[in-house]
Amino acid sequence: MGKPVVAIVGRPNVGKSTLFNRLAGERISIVEDTPGVTRDRIYAESEWVGKPFTIIDTGGIETKTNDVIFSQMRTQAEIAIATSDVIMFIVDGKQGLTDSDHEVALMLRKSKKPIVLVVNKIDKLDEEGNAYEFYNLGLGTPNTISASQGLGIGDMLDEVVKHFDDLDYDYEDDDKIRVAVIGKPNVGKSSLINKILGEERNIVSNIPGTTRDAVDSYIETDEGKFILIDTAGIRRKSKVKEAIEKYSVIRSLTALDKADVCVLLIDAVEGLTEQDARIIGYAHEKNKAIMIIVNKWDLIEKDYRTLDIYKKQLSQRLDFMPYAKYLFISAKTGQRVHKVLKIVKECYDNYSKRISTGILNDVINRAILMKEPPVIGTRRLKIYYATQVGIKPPTFVFFVNSPELLHFSYRRYLENQLRSSFGFEGTGIKLIFRERNE
């Protein structure tokens, strides 16, 4: 679970976005018309020699300062330091070494993070000599590439993935439930975690998180062993407004990748925001276990219908994941906080649930008898049998005559039948359709 995060840093017009797009290629994890990641192409997934990783493009940050270029560089470097595991520092081989390059190199050296120095725009062999002056940055051997022509990319990525071996991304300790607490600043993420740790303390210790400036908290209760991942990363006010919001999204996304259960915390007064829906939409796309917590419920004037009305409105806006579990709390007063880990455990149990092949096929056969697949053209989908091939999330393979005959409405029908029969509340499930001869 989880992947290393590689940030692409460099001043404007050095080719960051060109390199980002080349590395993302067709693997970019942004799908049109589906809830999920912001669609501004700052976040994508890539892979090299069998090692997957997340890439971040730090370009396009607007600032309010007279010294625009330096402020952009400084902000990009700060965000990269806060978010990434490995930093790719891109410089311009045609323009040469600049004062801004020196300033950022100084900041990156102080971060103590692995840095791969990349000299871009080396389009011909006789231009490689342009890279020598960049040794003055004190960041080791420059890697020469042409992002536009795709030259030198493989050698550069070899240097990047070398650093992955030093990172701890092995999460095979299955007895611990990893819970990402996500949400906008000031919705009460840290207050909730502190309340849980303070009131349900049994065995508590701190585990350094994969984000270098955060600490994950371990707690053991009667419900089980939990690692609470606080995604409250960039809190301070900044002259950069939209950029900070974008990269707080990145922090949340990287936390979601390594989590079993994703808890979205919403401010009851402010309500669900577009950013909230996008972040939790990403968890939905990954078929994670999901819980929605509405905090600051003590600040809402209520009658006997208020909770039902509020939940119905939330469910309508999050109609793409009707399976999510809901809880209304006050982290300040402690109202219903004791139920958080209990519901998290319920979501996790469903996320880890296994169904025997015999019982599964009884349910599928009954579902087909109640409602046959529709005819597509002159042919009808035939489902021969199904089997569960994985958990976290529960993953089912259906062997059919032709996957092309599957209508999206019938896929949704089968998922609903599985949920009503086996109670997959609080978790996504994954359905795969294959031809029987595969």
N, C-alpha and C positions, 0 to 999 in steps of 0.2 A: 504494500500500500504506500502511496505517496511516491513522488518522483523528485529528483534534484531540480532546482530552479536555476536557470542560467539567464542573467540579465545582460542585454546588449546596451552598452553605454558609449556615448561619444557626442561630440559637439554637432550642431546642425550641419547637414549636407556632407557628412563623411560616408554615407551609405548604410546607415543602421537599418532603415526600413527595407532597403533592397536585400540586405542579408537576411533580415527577419523573414521576408516573404519567401526567399529561396529555401531557408531551413524549414519553414512551415509547409511549403509546397501544397500538395493536395491533402495533407494530414491535418490541416488547421481545424481546430475543434470548435468551429462556430457554424451553426446550422441555421439557415434562414427560416423565419416564421416559427421558431420553437423557443420557448422560454429558456433562458440560460445566460451564457456569458455575454458581456457587452460586445457589441458588434463593431468596435472601432479597431479591431485587429491589433490589440496590444498584447494579447495572450494567445499562445498556441502550444500544441504538443508536437514534439519531434522525436527522432530516434536515430541512433548511430551505433553500428556494430552490436545490435541487439540490446542497447541500453536506452530506454525511454527517458525523456526529460522535458521539462516545461521551459519555454523561452518567453522572455518579456522584452518588448521593444520600448525603450524609454524615450522615444522621440515625441515631438509635438507638444511639449509642455509650455503653456503660456504663463508669463510672469508679469508682475507689475513693478518694474524697476528700470532705471536708466541703463544699467549695465546688463543688457538683455542676455548676451551670449554667456557671460560668466555665471549669471544667475541660473540660466538653463542648465549649464553644466553641473553646477553645484547641486541643484535640486535632483537632477538625474542620478548623480553619484550617491546622494543621501538615500534615495529610494532604493537604488540597487543594493547598497550596503544593508539596508533594513530588511530586504525581501529575499535576496538571492543566496545561493550556495556557491556558485561560481560566477565570476564577472568576465565578460568579453569586452575589452576596452578597444573600441574602433577608432583608428586615426586615418588621416588622409595622406596617402603616399604621394599624391601629385602636389598638394599644397605644402607639405612638409610640416615640421614640428612647430607648434605655436605655444604661446604663453598659457592659453587655456588648457592645452594638453598637459602641461606641467602641473597646473593647479589641481586638475582632477587626478592625475597620477599620484600626487602627494596624499590626497584624501583616500584613494583606494589602497595605497600601501598601509595607511593607518588602520584600515578595516581588518587587516590580517586574513582576509579571504583570498582564496585562489584567484589569480588574475591571469587571463590569457590575452596577451597584447596582439592585436590584429591590425596590420597595415593594409588598408583597402585601396582599390583603384590601381593596383599593379597589373596592368592589362597585357604587358609584354615582358619577355625574359630580360631584355636589356634595361628594364625599369626597376629591377629588384634592388639595385644599389641605392635606390631612394629610401630603403628601409633602414639603412645603417644608422642614420642620425637618431632614430627612435630608441636605440640602446641607452641614450642619455636619460630616458625616463626611469631607468632603474627597475624595470619590470621584466627583465629577462629577454630571451630571444624573440624578436618580432616574427609573427607568422604572416607571410605575404599572401594576399588573395585578390581576386577580382570578383566581387559579389555579383556584378552585372553579367559576367561571362561564366561564372561558376568555376573559376580557376582556384586551386589551392584549398578548396572547402574541406576536402577529406582530411588532409594533413592537419588543418586547423581543428577539426572536430576530434581527431585523435588526441590532441592536447587537452581539449575540454574534458572528454570522458575519462582521461587519466585521473582526474581529481575526484571522480565519483566514488572510487574505491575507499577514499578516506571519510566518506559520509555514512552516517548510520541510517539506512533506510530499510532495515530488516525488522519487520513487525510480525514475527511468527509466534509471538507469545499470545496465544489465542484466549487465554483466560482473562485478559484485560480488555475492557470495552472502551474504545477510543471515541470520545464525544467532542465534536467541534461546536463551540458556542459562538455563533456568528450574529451579526447585526451591526447597525450603524453606531457611530460613537454616541456615548451618553444614553444608551437604552438600558444600561444596567448589567452588562455582561460580567464585569469583574465583581459587582455587588452580588450577583447571583452565585457566582462560583465561591466567593468568600463566605456567603451564607451557608452554602452546602458544606463547605469544608469546616465551618465553625460549629454548625448544629449537628452534623452527622459524623463527626470526627471519630475515627476508630484507629486506622493506621494512615498517617498522612506524611508524605514526603514530596520534595520537589524534583522533577525530572527536567533537565534542560531540553527545550523544544528545538525543532529543526529550524524555526525562525530564530535567529540568533539573539534578538532582543526580547524574546518572550519566554515564559516559563510555563510548562505544562504541569498540572497538579495531579497527583495520584491519591486516590482515596479508596479505602476498602470498607464496605458496609455489609449489612445483611443481604442486600440485593446483589452484591458481587464486587468485583474490582474494576475501578474506572480510572481512566486518564482524561482529565478535563482540559481541553485545548482552548485557551483564551485567545481569540483573534483580535483583541484590542491592541492593534499595533501602532498605527500612526494617530496619535491623539492630539498633539499640539496644533495650535492654529498656525496657518502658513499663508504666505502671500500667494502661493499656488493653490487655487481652489479646486477646479475640476480635476486636476492631475492627482492631488492627494486622494480625492474620492475614488478615482480609477484604481489607484494602487492599493487602497484599502480593500477594494474588491479582489485584487490579485492575492493579497494576504489571506483573505477568506477562502478563495478558491484552492490555494495550496493546502490550507488546513483541511478543507473538505476532502481532498484527495486521500489523505491518510486517515480519515475518520471512518468509523463504523456507523455512528449515529450523528446526524446533523441537526442541531437545535438552533432554529431561527428565533431570536429574541426581538419582539416588536414592542415599541412604546405605545401603550394603550391610548394615550392622548393624541399622538401624532398619527398613528395608524400605519398600515402597510405602505411602504414607499416602492417606487419603481425599482430602486436598487435592491431592496429586499427581495422582490419577486425574481429579479434576474439571478441573484446569488442562489436562492433556494431552487430556482429552475435548473441551475447547473447540477445541484445535488440530485434532482429528479432525473436528469439526463444520465447520470451515473448510476441510477437505481439504488441510491443509498437509503438507509433507514432515516425517516424524517419526523421531527417533532416541532410544532409551532408553539412557542410560549409568548403569551401577551403579558408583558410586565407593566407595573405601575397601575394595576387594576384598582388599587385603593383610591386613585385620583378621579375615577369615573363615577358620576352620579348614576345610580342604578335603581331599577325596579325589577320585578320578577321576570321581565322579558328581555332585559338588557343583554345578558350573556348570550342567549340564543340568537338574538338579532345580530350582535357583533360577530358571532361565530359564523352565521349564515353569510354575512357580507364578506368575511375573509374567505370562506370556502368558495364563494362565487368568483372572487378574483384569483384564487389558486385552484381553479377547477381542473387544471391539468394534473393535479395530484390529489384526488379525493380520498386517498388512503392515509393522509397525514394525520397524526394524533395532535390534539390541541389541549392546552392547559393555560388557565388564567391565574396569575400570581401577583404578589408584591414582594420583590426582593428586599425592600426596605422594612416592611413589617413582618416578613416571613410567611405571609399567607400562602398556603398550599405549596411552599417550597419543598416540604417533605415528600411530595408526590413526584418530584422531577425525576429522580433516579429510578423510581419504581416504573414509571412510564418509559423511560429510556431503556430499561432492561426488557420491557415487553416488546418494544420496537426491535431491539437487538435479537431477542429470541426468534421473532418472525423473520428477521434478516438472515438468521442462521438455520432456519427450519428445513428439514428434509422430509420428503414424501416418498413412500414406497411406490415402485413402478406399478404394482397391481392396483393399489387404491387410486393412484393418479389416473390410470386408464379407465377405471370404472367411472370416474367423474367425467372424463372427456367423452366417453362413449354415451353416457347419459345426456351430456350437453348437446352432442350431435343429433341424438334422437329427438330432443326437444326443439332443436333449430338446426336444420341442415345448412351447410355453406351455400351461399348464392351462386348461381350460374354466371360465369364470366364468358361472354361469347357463346360458345356451344359446349363449354366444358365446366365441370364442377370440381371444386377442391375435394380431394379424398384424404382423410387423416387416417393413417394406418395404426400408429401408436405414438406414445410420448414417453419421455423419461426425464428425470431430473439429473442434470450433469454437474451442478455446482451450487454453492451457497455463497452468501455475502456478495451479491444478492442471490436469492433463489433463482436458478437458471434452468429452463426447461427446453428440451429439443423435441419438436414435433416432426415426425417423418411423414411426408406427404407425396402425392403424385407430382405436383408442380407448385413451387412457392409463388410463382407469378399469378396463380389463381386466388391467392389470399387477398380478400378485401379488408381494408383497414377496420371497417365496422365489425367484421367477424373476428378479427384479431382482438379487438376490444371486448367482444362478447366472451371469448375464451378466457381472457384475463379476468373478467368479472366473475366467471364461473369458478375459476381457481380461487379467487379471493373469498367468495361467499362460501366455498366448501372447506377451505383450509385456514381462513382467518389471517390473511397476510396484512393485517392492519399495521400501519406505521412503517412499511417498507416497500420499496420498489421491487418489482420482479421482472425478469428478462425472458422473453419468448423468442426462440430461434426456430425457423422452419427450413427443413432440408428435404431434398429429394431422397427417396428411400435407397437409391443405389449409390448415394454418396458415402 
